[in-house]
Amino acid sequence: MAHSQVHWNPDPLVIEKLTQLAQQRGQTAESIVTEAVLSYIQTQVPDEYDSEDDPLIGLFAGSPDLATQSEDILQQSITAISGWTWKQP
């Protein structure tokens, strides 16, 4: 990966405030700028999609005829240990 140089000519007031912050934190100005740029990049570049965190995955994984066949589908799910019963007419 090739590294390119960045030529940055900030406002003198920015340099002054950056230098003061670096002294207060006991850091270099370069490390603060790097931290700030990385933080900015993370907010601007979306992370890769993670299906584990998607609340909609599985929402529509059920039977496509759920609305018309709901009672039959529920009845098929009833087992002796499930705690569900079917009301007798």
ABEGO torsion letter per residue (X at the ends): XBBBBBBBBBBAAAAAAAAAAAAAAGBBAAAAAAAAAAAAAAAABBBBBBAAABAABGAAABBAAAAAAAAAAAAAABBAAAGBBBBBX
